[in-house]
């Protein structure tokens, strides 16, 4: 027995010394963006399954925020590219990295190539947030700027015998132009040029500030790009030309050979690095975070694809009923969709406010048309500078396929009894004059309601709102100047604002709604007011494939408040 006690004592001492030694070793967080970043909507029932090698944005943001205040963490090293990321994701990561560096942490970005004779603007925009940038000697820097392209298929529609009967409110609501025009209209071109100019200014300004250059210098480099690695070094856009082993050797020289490398995602989840303020199952008053990711539709949504009105309103009611929830943040990543579905969500937002719970809207890459509708009545709206938002307008219509069907030998006939407009939505008949009148009355009603409620929510003169509306898209920065949003910031900004308005401390917990887990499958909800009602949508189907195809083409299968936006910068 004494021998066992002695052995146990020695083992305990060794473990204690090992723990002390581990605690003394500096931790360097690693961020691998080889495959880009995966956005996991809050209502996903399986958020932890390793479905891909892409790290999840919530884990990255949590790890970087935790590491910022952890004395054990000395720095961050990130591999940039070649995976594609949306501008909204890049903005979130960029702000998180800047906050991390501002806490006195060393940050290093390295890349084999930021665009191998290809577009690399967004990759470099993210890299510029780091204090040190390394590029492989054989790499390129594709900082070529921002472009937008719009396809116009009117001639193709004519050739195959498809006619588009559609209307819109107003000239900047250009969703149907893809099928009704042969090129840019004056309003369409004006709108897209404004967006591109605003985004270029955002990216050039951010790079200039981070690299100690002027905005004009960055724009001049854009005109010369794509750049060879040596040209990027000469222009002051990278600090060194290095291979991976050289980057990591330099890091170990700076922090010692015993420094520990940990992926940010591992650090965020690991009990080894969990701080007392972030222990699991910490319960107290906090903020509910509800994600709206995808096209807005009636009914139940499909995680990452569609936002269901029933899904979202259930989640809002659950948050309203939870006495521990003192404020709500709606994170919107949506081009819009159904007017009625958007209105249902808007109503629950208004109800949350009446119940004394501040609601803050947080806009991602795109929060336009119906995506703006759902948050325009919030207590405050936080947009990223590059968010594509507003698009206060409406369109509706249908494709007429009769000529196409006749060309392939298909004739469609039918009978109707009763209503004169019973075949109004048939895809084989054009609208009659009476039906065009009904369409226009409907478009006018939706547009007027949208504008009036936007003016009310933003406390703006209705005439001024009508000037800003007309279906026009604005970037977050431009929307802030025009009073359509309150401030420019990221999700961190929105959560901080929610805590402040609710009188919560700065470390009050954030809880995602709806809550999902195995336990939610074991007990069905007792009623639509039961908080578990919000979890039913987690296992919803992927939706109608035809509906997804038509909505991606800009046809109103998902609703009139939709803005199909084709903007890609990498």
N, C-alpha and C positions, 0 to 999 in steps of 0.2 A: 504493500500500500504506500509506504513512504516513497518508493521508487516511482510509482505512478504519479504521486503528488508532485515530485520533483520534475518529472518529465512534462507534466501539465504546466507547471510554472515556467519551465524553460520555453515551451511552445508558446505560452502566452506572451512571454517577454520578446520572443522573436517576432511574433505577429505585431506586437506593439511597435517594435523598432521598424518593422516593415511599413506599418501604417504611417509612422512619423516620417520615414524616408520618402514614401510616396507623396505625402502631403507637402513635403519640401520641394519635390521636383516640379518645375514649371510645366503647365499644360498648354499645348498649342492646339487650337481647334483647327480641324480640316473641313473644307467645304468643296465637295466634288460636284461640279456642274457639267460633267461630261455629257450627260443625257438630258440636261435641262432640269426643270423643277415640276413636280406634280402638285396640282391643286386638289386637295381632298375636301369636298363639300362637307359641311357639318352634319348633314343627315345621312352620310354614308354609313351603312350598318357594319362594314368591314374595313375600317380605316387603317387597321394595322397589318393587313395581309400584304406580303411582299409581292405585289402584282408587277412591279417593274423596279428598275434600278434608280429611278428618279427619286431624289429626296423630296419629302413633303414640305411645302412652304410653312405651314404652322409649326412644324418641328424646328425648322431653320430659324424662324423668327424667335421662338421660345429659347432655343439654345444661345443665340447671339445676345438676346436681352439678359439672360441669366449670366452668361460669361462676362458681360460688360461690368457686372458688379462683383464678380468672383475674383478674389485676390490670387487664387491658385492659377487662374488663366492669364497667360502672359501675351498671347497673340493669336492671330488667325492667318491661315494660309489657304488660298482658294485656287482651284484649277478652273479656268474660264473656258467654256465652249467644248465642243462645237454645238451642243444641244441648243435648240431654239427656246426662247422664252418670250412671253408677252411683255409689253412695256410695263403693264401694271405690276407684274411679278418683279421685274428689274427694279422698278421704283421702290417697292417694299424692301427688297434686299439691299439696295443702295443706301437707303436711309438707315437701315439696321447696321450696316457696316460703318457708316459715318458716325453713328452714335457709339458704336463699339470702339472705334479709333479715338473719338473725342474723350473717352475714359482713360486714355493713356496707354492703350494696347497697341502693339505692333501689328500691322496688317500688310500682307503680301499677296499679290495676285500673280499667277503665272499662266501662260498659255502656249500651246504648241503652235497655234495660229488662230487669230481672231478674224476669220474669213480667209480661206485659202483661195485667193483670187475670187472672192465672193463677198456678199454683204456681211459686215461684221460690226455695224454701228452700235447695236444694242449691247453686244458683248463688250466692246471697249467702254461704252458708257458705264456699265457696271464696274469694269476693272478700274476705272478712274477714281472710284470711291476709296480705293486702297492706297496706303501711303507709299507703297513700292510696287512697281510693275515690271515683270520679267517676260520677255518674249523669246521663244526659241529662235536661234539664228536663221533657220530656214523658213520661219513663219512669215505671214503677211498681216497687215492691218487694214481691214476693209472698212475704214471710217468714211463711207461714201455719202452719208446723209440719209434723208428720209424721202420716200416717194410713195405716191398712191396711184393705183391703177384701177380703172373701172371698166368692166367688159360691157359691150353694147351688142345685143343679139337681135335687134329689130330685123335686120336683113335675113338672118337665119330663121327667125320666126316666120317671116313672109315666105321663105323658100319651102318650108315644111308645112305651111298652111295653118299656123297657129296664130290666133289673134288674141291680144290682151285687152280686155275691157276693164279699165281701172280709173279711179279718180284719187286725188290726194289733196291735202290741205297743209302747206301751200307749195310755193315753187321750190323751196329747199327740201321738201320731203321727196327725196329722189329714189326711193327704194324700187319703184316700178320702172325707172328710166332704163334699167338694164334690158328690158323687153320692149319698151315703147320708143326708144330713141336710137339713132345711129351714131351718136357721139355726145359730148358734153353739151348741156344747155348752159346759158350764161350763168344762171344761179348755181347750178351744180359745180361748174368750174370755180366760181368764186368761193363757194363753201369749202371745197377740197383744198384750194390754194391757201385759204386762211388756216386750215388745220395743219397742213404741211409746214407752213411758215412758223406757226406756234410751236410745233413739236421740234422743229430744227433749232429754234431759239432756246427751247428748254434743254436739249441735249448739248448743244454747243456751249451754252452758259454754264451747265453743270461741269462739263469737262474743263472749261477754262478756269473755273474757280478751284477745282481740285488740283490742276496741274500748274497753276501759277501763270497762265497765259491769258491773253485777251480773247474775247469772243470772236473778233475779226481774225485773229491768228488761227483759231480753230476752224473757222469757216474757210479760210484759205487752204488749210490742210485738206479739208473735205473736197475742195475742188481739185486737188492733186491726187487724192487717193483713188484706188488702193495703193498702199505703200509697202515697199519691201521692209524687212526688219531693220536694216541699217538706216533707211530713210526715217522710220518711226523713231529710232533712237536719236538721230540728228535733229528731228523736229521737237524733241523733248516730250514725246508722248509715252515713251517707256524709259525705264531707268537702266536696265541691263539686258543684254542678249545672253540667255542662259538656257541650258538644258535642265531637266527636272533634278538630276542628281546635284547639280551646282546650286540650284535654288535651296534644296533641303540641306546641303552641306553648310551653306551660309547661315541658315536658320539655326543649325546645331552649334555653329561657331558662336553665334550671338547668345544663345540661351543654354548652351552646354549639351554634351552628348546624352545626358540623362533626362532631357526634356521628353515629356510624353505626348504623343500625337493621339488625338481623339476626334473622330468625325463629329460634326456639330449635332447631327441627329442622335448619335449614341450618347453624347454628353447631355442632350436635352432629356433623354429617357432614363439614363442610368441613375440608380440609387447611390452609386459611389460618389457622384458629384452633386447630389441634390442638396440644396441649401435649406436651412431651417425654415425660411419663409416660403418654401415651395414644396413642403411635404405633401404626400398624396392624401386625398380625402379631406383636405382642409376645407372646412365649411364655415361660411359666414356671409354677410351681406356682400353682394358683388354685382357684376355686369353680365347680362345675357348677350351672347354673340350669335346672331342668326345669319347664315349665308344664303344668298339668293344667286344661284349659279346656273345660267342657261336661259333658254327662251321661256317666257312666262305663259302659262296655259291654265285653263280651268282644270279642276280636279287635283289628282296627286301627281307629283313630279317624279322625275327619275334622277338620282344623284349625279351631278356633273353634267347633265344634259338639259333638263327642263326644271323650271320652278313651278310647282303646283300651287294654285291658290289655296287648296285645302291643306296642303302640307305646311305652307308658310303661316296661314292664319291659325292653324292648330298650334304651331310653335309659338306664335305671338301670344295666344291666349294662355298657354302654359307658363310663359315668362311673366305675364301680367298676374297670374294667380299665385305665383311663387313668392312668398313673403320675403325670401332672401334676395330676390332680384330687385335692385333699386334703380337700374337704368338698362337700356337696351341699345345695342349697336346692330344696325342692319348693314351687312357687307354685300354690296351689289356688284355682280359681274354678269350683266345681262343687256342684250340689245332690245329688250322689250318683248311684246307679244300681245296677248289678249287684253282688251280694254276692260272687260268685266272682271277678269282675274286680277288685273292691276288695281282696279277700284276696290275689290274685296280686301286686298292687302293694305291699301291706303286707309281703309276704314279701321282696321285693327291698329294701325299706327296711331290714328287719331284717338282711338279708345285708350291706348296705353298712355298717351299724354293726359287724357282726362282723369286717368287713375293715378296721376302724379308721378309717373315713371318717365323721365326724360328719354327721348329717342334720338339717336345720332345716326345719320346716314354716312356710310363710308363707301366711296366710289372706287372701283377697280379700273381695269383697262377700258371697259365699256360699261356705261350705265346710262343708256340713251332711250328715248321714247318711253315705253312702259317701264324701263329700268330707272328712269328719272321720276316717273309718275309715282312710284311706290314710296319714294323718300321725300318728295317735294313738300310734304306737310310735316316733316320731322322738325324737332327743335333746332337742329343745326345739321348742315351737310358739309362733310370733309371730302374733298376731291384730290386725287393726285394731280400734279400739274399737267400730266399727259393724258388724263382720263378723257374719253370721248363721251360727252354727256349732252343733256337737253334733248334736242331733236323733238321739240314740242310740236307735234303734228300727227297726222293720221293718213293712212291710205287704205284702199280696199278695192277689190275687183276679182276678176277670175280669168283664166285662160279659156278661150273658145276653141275646141278641138275638132269641130265638125268637118272642116276641110281636110285636115290631116287624116281623119278616119276614112273619109271618102276616097282619098288617094290610095289607101291600102285596102280598099274594098269593104270597109265597115260602114254600114248605114244604121243610124240610131233614130228610132221613132218613139213616140210615147203618147199617152193620153193623160189628161188631168181633169179632175172634177172638183168644182168648188172655186177656190181662190184663183183670181186672175194671174197671180204671181207665183203659182205653185211650182213653176219650172224656172224661177228666177235664178237659182244657183246651179242649174244644169250646165255642165261643161260643153254641151253641144249646141247651145243656143246663145246668141248675143243678147245683151240687155235690150228690152223694149224701151220706148220713150218713157212710159210710166215707171219702169224699173230703174232707169237712170235717175229719174226724179227721186225715187225712194233712196237710192244709193247716195245722192247728193245731200238729201235731208239727214241721212244717218251720219255722213262725214261731217256735216256742219255741226250737228249736235255733239259729236264726240270732240271735235276740235274746240268748240266754244267751252265745253265743260273742262277740257284739259287746260286751256289758257286761263280761264277764270280761277280754277283751283290752284294753278301754279302761282298766279298773282296773289291769291289769298295766303298761300303757304309761305311765299317769299316776302309778304308784306310789301308788295310792289304795286304801283299804279297799273291798272289793267291795260291802258294804252301803251305803256312802256313794255309790258310783257308781250303784247301783240307784236311789237317791233322786233323783239328778241326771238319770238317763236317762229312761226311759218315753216316749221320742220327743220330748222337749221341746227347743225351740230356745232358745238363749241368744245374746245379743250378745257380741262379743269382750270388752267391759268386764265384763259379768256372768260370762262364762266364766272370766276371770282371777280374779275374786274367789272362784270355786268350785273353782279348781285344774284346770280343763279345758284351759287354755292357760297358758303360762309368763309371757308378757309382752305388753303392748299396744305395737304399733309398726307400721311399714310394711315394705316389701320392703328398703329401705335398712337397717333395723334387723336383719332376718333375715340379710342378707349380711354385715353387720358381725359378728354373732354367729357365723356360720359361719367367717369368717376367724379370729376370736379362738380358737374351740375347736380349730381346726386348726393354730394357731400361725403363721398367715400374717400378713404385714404388712398395714397398713390399705389399701394400694393394690393388693393382689393382684388379678389379673384375674378377671373373671367370664365364663364361657363358656357359651353356651346349648347345651343338648342336647335332641333330637338335632341334630347339625350337618348343614346342608343346603346345597346348592349344585350347580352344574352338574357338578362332579367326581363327586358322589355318584351321578349317573345313568350315568356312563361305566364304572363297575365294580360289578357286583352283589356282594352279600355272599357270602363263601365258606361261611358257616355261621351258625347262630343266635347263636353267640358272637362273630361278627365285629362290630366297632363299627358297620359300615355297615348292619347289620340294622335299626338304629333309623331309618334314613332311608327305608325302604320305605314307611312309613306316610304320608310327606309327600304322596304322590300318591294317597292313598286317596279313594274316592268320597265323595259327600256323604251317603250312608246312605239307608236306606229311608224315604221320605216318610211312610208310614203310621206307622212306628215313632216318628218325630219328633212327629207329631200326637198319638198316644196318650200319649206320655210327657209332652207339654206339658199334657195334660188330667189328669195324675196317675195314669193307668193304668200298671200295672207292666210295660209292654213292655220297658223298659230295666233292670228289676231292682227288687228289694225295698227297697234302701237308697237311696231317692230322696226328696227333699223339694221338691215344687213350691211355690215361694214367690212370692206376688204382692205385692211391696212396691215401690212406685215413689214416690220423692220427687225433685223437680226443683228 
